[in-house]
Amino acid sequence: MRAAQLIQPRTALQVTDLPDPECPPDGVVLDVLACGICRSDWHLWGGHEPDVPLPQIPGHEYCGVVCEVGREVSQWRVGDRVIAPFILACGTCPDCRAGHQTVCATQIIPGFTAPGAFAQRLAVARADANLTSLPEGMDPALAAALGCRVTTAWHALTGRAALRPGEWLAIWGVGGIGLAAALIGKALGARVVVADVVQEKLDHARELGIDAAVNAAGADPVGEIREITKGGADLAVEALGFEVTTINAMKSLRKLGRMVQVGMPAGDHVNMTLPWDAVYSGQLAIYGTRGMPSWRYPSLLSLIEGGALDLTPMIARRVSLSDASAELAAFDGPTPPGVAVITDFTR
């Protein structure tokens, strides 16, 4: 199979021929249809994940067609079109049985703890506990984005911070997760304001019906959001994993507001100096979130299939394996609107 491997941090991925993956007894092998290129992949590429052994095939946002089935799998057959969350939980531990698969102690993460989907074929363990059928007619490029950015945003807003219709939602960072959160927030009946330093992203969000946009490079973006929302947002989403945006998200809340940390802190941002006086005096609630349990797919897919949530504007670029290195390097600076998805695995 053709695959793109990371050999050393901050170097071009090596596109090469590798052996097809072996099928796990409890899993399947997929012919990969599409795989998103995510900021989390950039963390691996940038050397922010020292525990991941190299070489490694990145890629954790994927969909595909089942081409081989393990002997212990009961729910899936060759030819099924499927998607999965990026956290492959065991399905049997106490946390999984309680519905909290995202904290499974033995989780597998393609692209990090196992070979990922920047490849023509992907082995997916624990298939019965994690796979979901791909809706008929859904664009594979869009389905791939559901594996991380959309599902993470969905779980953050509905499973963790409980966004309610009519509330003001402030999103700091309008990359893939931020844009997904904005579109989901609107579909759930919230009023949404987004902040970013890239005006093109803000203009794109406004064109998609987002209520307000603030250029965070301005003198007082927090003050602008507090003015727009008449006192502060009810819920803020930090979608980049940076200290400055986390601080701004906290300070943009009204009293008794909630903040959910969606962006992954890594590298220099693992430890942050934050305004805990704002948490104390504002009596704020802060949530962490990471991924989505597979059992929550039906509610998200129902919203999409019913026409209430159109995520197609998220897909900006369809690229090949050989383009992935440039897309990863682009995360070093401000990126253009939308997300890039690998759809050509032959070159």
C-alpha positions in Angstrom: 0.0 0.0 0.0 1.0 3.6 -0.4 1.5 5.5 2.8 3.1 8.7 4.2 5.4 8.2 7.1 6.9 10.7 9.5 10.6 9.7 9.9 11.9 12.7 11.8 10.0 15.7 13.3 9.6 18.8 11.1 10.7 17.0 7.9 8.7 16.1 4.8 6.6 12.9 5.1 8.1 10.0 3.2 5.5 8.7 0.7 6.4 5.0 0.1 5.1 1.5 -0.4 4.6 -0.5 2.8 3.1 -3.9 3.6 -0.7 -4.0 4.1 -1.7 -4.0 7.8 -2.6 -7.2 9.4 -6.2 -7.5 10.5 -6.7 -7.6 14.3 -8.8 -10.5 15.6 -11.3 -8.0 17.1 -11.0 -5.5 14.2 -11.2 -4.8 10.5 -9.0 -3.5 7.7 -10.3 -0.5 5.8 -9.6 0.7 2.3 -9.3 4.4 3.3 -11.6 6.7 1.4 -10.5 10.0 3.0 -8.4 11.3 5.9 -8.3 14.8 7.3 -5.1 16.7 8.1 -5.6 18.0 11.6 -3.7 20.3 14.0 -3.2 17.3 16.2 -1.2 15.7 13.3 0.9 18.9 13.3 1.7 18.4 16.9 3.2 15.0 16.0 5.0 16.4 13.0 6.3 19.3 15.0 7.9 17.1 17.6 5.4 17.9 20.4 4.6 14.2 21.0 8.0 12.8 22.2 6.3 9.6 23.4 5.2 8.6 19.9 7.9 6.3 18.4 9.0 7.1 14.9 8.7 6.3 12.1 4.9 6.6 12.3 2.0 7.0 9.8 -0.1 10.0 10.9 -3.8 10.4 10.4 -6.7 9.9 12.8 -9.7 11.5 10.9 -10.8 8.8 8.5 -13.5 6.8 6.8 -13.3 3.8 4.6 -14.7 0.5 3.2 -14.2 -2.7 5.2 -12.0 -5.1 3.1 -11.1 -7.6 5.8 -12.9 -8.7 9.0 -11.3 -10.3 12.1 -12.6 -13.5 13.5 -14.0 -12.0 16.7 -16.0 -9.2 14.9 -19.8 -9.8 14.7 -21.3 -6.5 13.5 -19.4 -5.7 10.3 -19.0 -7.2 6.9 -16.7 -6.7 3.9 -18.1 -3.8 1.8 -19.5 -1.8 4.8 -18.7 1.9 4.6 -17.7 3.1 8.1 -16.3 5.9 10.3 -14.9 5.8 13.8 -13.9 8.3 16.5 -10.1 8.8 16.8 -10.2 7.3 20.3 -10.7 3.5 19.9 -12.0 2.5 23.3 -12.0 -1.1 24.6 -15.8 -1.1 25.2 -15.6 -3.3 28.3 -13.8 -1.4 31.2 -15.9 0.4 33.8 -15.4 3.8 32.1 -16.5 2.4 28.8 -19.5 0.7 30.3 -20.5 4.0 31.9 -20.4 5.7 28.5 -17.1 7.5 29.0 -15.1 5.8 26.3 -12.9 8.9 25.8 -11.1 8.2 29.1 -10.7 4.5 28.5 -7.3 3.5 30.1 -6.3 1.2 27.2 -7.4 3.4 24.3 -5.8 3.2 20.9 -5.3 6.3 18.8 -4.5 5.8 15.1 -1.6 8.0 14.0 -0.2 8.1 17.5 -0.3 4.8 19.4 -0.9 2.8 16.2 -0.3 3.4 12.5 -2.7 6.0 11.1 -4.7 6.7 8.0 -2.3 8.7 5.8 -2.3 5.4 3.9 -4.4 3.3 1.5 -5.3 0.8 4.1 -5.8 1.1 7.9 -6.3 -1.6 10.6 -9.0 -0.6 13.1 -9.0 -2.6 16.3 -12.1 -3.1 18.6 -14.4 -2.7 15.6 -17.7 -3.7 17.3 -17.1 -1.1 20.0 -16.2 1.8 17.8 -17.3 1.7 14.2 -20.4 3.5 12.9 -22.0 3.1 9.5 -21.3 5.9 7.0 -24.6 7.6 6.1 -25.7 6.8 2.5 -24.5 9.5 0.1 -22.3 11.3 2.6 -19.2 12.8 1.0 -16.2 10.8 2.3 -14.2 14.0 2.7 -16.9 15.3 5.1 -17.2 12.0 6.8 -13.5 12.0 7.5 -13.8 15.3 9.3 -16.3 13.7 11.6 -13.6 11.6 13.1 -12.0 14.4 15.2 -12.9 18.0 14.6 -16.7 17.8 14.3 -17.1 15.0 16.8 -14.9 16.8 19.3 -16.8 20.0 18.9 -20.2 18.2 19.1 -19.2 16.5 22.4 -17.8 19.7 23.8 -21.0 21.6 23.2 -23.6 18.9 23.9 -21.9 16.3 26.1 -19.7 18.5 28.3 -20.7 22.2 28.5 -24.5 21.7 27.6 -25.0 24.6 25.2 -28.6 25.9 25.3 -30.7 27.6 22.6 -30.5 31.4 22.8 -27.1 31.4 24.7 -24.1 33.4 23.4 -21.3 31.1 22.3 -17.8 32.7 21.9 -15.3 30.7 19.9 -11.6 31.6 20.1 -9.9 30.2 17.0 -11.7 29.5 13.7 -9.7 26.5 12.4 -11.4 23.2 11.8 -12.7 22.6 15.3 -13.6 26.3 15.8 -15.6 26.4 12.6 -17.3 23.1 13.3 -18.3 24.4 16.8 -19.6 27.6 15.3 -21.8 25.8 12.8 -23.0 23.3 15.4 -23.8 26.2 17.8 -25.9 27.9 15.2 -27.7 24.6 14.4 -28.5 24.2 18.2 -30.1 27.7 18.3 -27.2 29.6 20.0 -26.0 33.0 19.0 -22.3 32.7 18.0 -19.4 35.1 17.9 -16.0 34.0 16.6 -12.5 35.4 17.2 -9.4 34.9 15.2 -6.4 36.8 13.9 -7.0 35.8 10.2 -9.6 38.2 8.7 -10.3 35.7 5.9 -11.5 33.1 8.4 -13.7 35.7 10.1 -15.2 36.7 6.7 -15.8 33.1 5.8 -17.6 32.5 9.1 -19.9 35.5 8.6 -20.7 34.3 5.1 -21.9 31.0 6.6 -24.3 32.9 8.9 -22.3 33.3 12.1 -23.7 36.2 14.1 -20.5 38.2 14.8 -16.8 38.1 14.3 -13.9 39.8 16.1 -10.4 40.2 14.9 -8.3 39.1 17.8 -5.3 41.1 16.6 -7.2 44.2 17.6 -6.6 46.3 20.8 -9.3 44.7 23.0 -10.9 41.6 21.5 -12.3 40.5 24.9 -13.9 43.9 25.3 -15.4 43.6 21.8 -17.0 40.2 22.6 -18.3 41.4 26.0 -19.9 44.4 24.2 -21.4 42.2 21.4 -22.8 39.8 23.9 -24.0 42.5 26.3 -21.9 41.4 29.3 -20.1 38.3 28.2 -20.7 35.0 26.6 -22.5 32.2 28.3 -20.1 29.6 26.9 -16.7 30.1 25.5 -14.7 27.5 23.4 -10.9 27.6 23.3 -10.1 25.9 20.0 -6.3 26.3 19.6 -4.6 25.2 22.8 -2.7 28.5 23.3 -2.3 30.4 26.5 -3.4 33.7 25.1 -6.7 32.3 23.7 -7.4 30.4 26.9 -7.0 33.6 28.9 -9.2 35.5 26.4 -11.8 32.8 26.5 -12.0 33.0 30.3 -12.2 36.8 30.4 -14.9 36.9 27.6 -17.4 35.1 29.9 -20.3 36.6 31.8 -20.6 35.7 35.5 -21.5 32.0 36.0 -20.3 31.3 32.5 -18.7 28.1 31.2 -15.5 27.5 29.2 -14.6 24.3 27.5 -10.9 23.7 26.6 -11.1 22.0 23.1 -7.7 23.0 21.8 -4.9 20.6 22.7 -2.2 22.3 24.8 1.2 21.0 23.7 4.8 22.2 23.6 5.2 25.6 25.2 1.5 25.6 26.1 1.4 22.5 28.3 1.7 24.8 31.3 -0.2 28.1 31.3 -0.5 31.1 33.6 -4.2 31.8 33.8 -6.4 34.4 35.4 -7.8 32.3 38.3 -9.2 35.5 39.8 -11.6 35.6 36.9 -12.6 32.1 37.7 -13.1 32.8 41.3 -14.9 36.2 41.1 -17.0 35.2 38.1 -17.8 31.7 39.6 -16.9 30.2 36.2 -17.1 26.5 35.3 -14.2 25.1 33.2 -14.5 21.8 31.3 -11.9 19.8 29.5 -12.8 17.7 26.5 -11.2 15.3 24.1 -12.9 13.4 21.4 -16.3 11.8 21.5 -17.7 8.4 22.6 -18.8 6.4 19.6 -22.3 5.9 21.0 -22.9 9.7 20.4 -22.7 9.4 16.6 -26.4 8.8 16.0 -27.5 12.2 17.5 -24.9 14.1 15.4 -25.6 12.2 12.2 -29.3 12.7 12.7 -28.8 16.5 12.8 -26.7 16.3 9.6 -29.0 14.0 7.7 -32.1 16.0 8.7 -30.6 19.1 7.1 -30.2 21.2 10.2 -26.4 21.1 10.1 -24.5 21.7 6.9 -20.8 21.0 7.3 -19.8 21.0 3.7 -18.3 24.5 3.8 -15.6 23.1 6.1 -13.9 21.2 3.3 -11.6 23.6 1.6 -8.9 21.4 0.0 -8.9 17.8 -1.3 -5.2 16.8 -1.6 -2.9 13.8 -2.2 -0.5 12.1 0.2 2.3 14.0 -1.3 0.6 17.3 -0.4 0.3 16.4 3.3 3.7 17.7 4.3 2.9 21.2 3.1 -0.4 21.2 4.8 1.2 20.2 8.1 3.9 22.9 7.8 1.2 25.5 7.2 0.0 25.1 10.8 3.2 26.8 11.9 1.4 30.1 11.0 -2.1 31.5 10.3 -3.9 29.1 8.0 -6.6 29.8 5.4 -10.3 29.0 6.1 -11.5 25.4 6.0 -9.8 22.1 6.3 -7.7 19.9 4.0 -8.6 16.2 3.4 -6.5 13.6 1.7 -8.7 11.9 -1.0 -5.9 10.7 -3.4 -3.8 8.0 -1.8 -2.0 7.0 -5.0 0.7 9.7 -5.0 
